[in-house]
């Protein structure tokens, strides 16, 4: 399952986890990718992998971000309109 996520400048998602493996690439902008206890600076073109069950989130930089997320298997809650990732 593919999902394109846009996060406003300096926005941040909630720390969460799910059983599905997640991979992704930062399409635009810069951010801090929080995975487990580690914060990793990411910029355009950076690719990452999150194993299932690992807590994670992303904090957008001052220009915001566009991220392509890839889930395997597809996440059931993301198949419903209006559900999935929510950045605050």
N, C-alpha and C positions, 0 to 999 in steps of 0.2 A: 504494500500500500504506500502510495506517495502522498505527501501533504506539504503544501507551501505555507509557511508561517511568516507573517509580518509583525514585527514588534516595534513599537514607537520608540523614539529616542529616549534612552535611559530607562526603558520599561524592563520589567522582569516577570518571568513566569513563576509559579509556585513550585517549590521543591516537591517532586513526586516520583513514583516508580510504577512500573507495569511489568508483566511477565514477558512481553514481547521484546525481541532484540530491536534496537533502533540505531540506524546509521543516518548520517546527514552531511550536508555540505552548506557552508555559508555562501550565499549567492551575492550578497551586498552588505556592506557595513563592517562593523567590528563588534566584538562582544567578549564577555567572560563566560565560558562554559563551565558550569559547576557540575562535577560528577563525583559522587561519593564525598570525600573530604577535600577534594582538589579543585582549585579554580584554574582554568586554562584559558589564556588569551587566544582568541581566534579572529582571523581576518578573512576577507574575500578569498574563496577557493579552498579554505581549510576543510578537511574531511574528518569525521569522527565516528566512533563506534561506542555504543552503550549497551552492555549486556543486559538481558532481562533481570529485573529485580534490583538494579542499582539506582539509588536516588539521584536525580539530576534536574537541572533547570538551566536557563540562560539569562544573562543580564546584558541588554543591548548597550552599545556605546552611544555617544552623543548624536550620531547620525541615524540611529535605528538599525535594524537588520531585516534581511529577507533570508529565510532558511528553507532548504528542501530537506524534509524528513522522510525516511524510508523505514517502514516497519515490517517485520516478519515474525510471525504471521500478522495479517492486518488486525488492528485493534478494533474490537466490536463497537466501543463507544464513539469512535471517530467516524463510523459509518452513518451516524445519525446527524441530520442538519442541526447546526448550532451547538454541537458538542465537540470535545477535543481540547486542544491547548487554549489556555486563556492567559494573556499577559496583562499584568496590572500596571 
